[in-house]
């Protein structure tokens, strides 16, 4: 039976790449969050416009 080994134990280059990979992942995550916030802002504006329109119909 073979023993399970983690890649970073035998290959130290994996460890040296980790900070860069984490930074890259953080930037991607940050961009996704900004995109979601932008879409939410658009939806909030649309909902307000719809609400204003509905209010004018029933005035």
TAPE-V930771 format. One line per field, one symbol per residue. phi: phi as a letter, one per 30 degrees, with the letter a starting at -180 (. if undefined). psi: psi as a letter, one per 40 degrees, with the letter a starting at -180 (. if undefined). A space follows every 10 residues. Layout:
# TAPE-V930771
phi=???
psi=???
This chain:
# TAPE-V930771
phi=.dddbddddd cddddddeed dddddddddd dddddddddd dddddddddd dddddddcd
psi=hihhhidedd geddddeddd dddddddddd dddddddddd dddddddddd ddddddde.
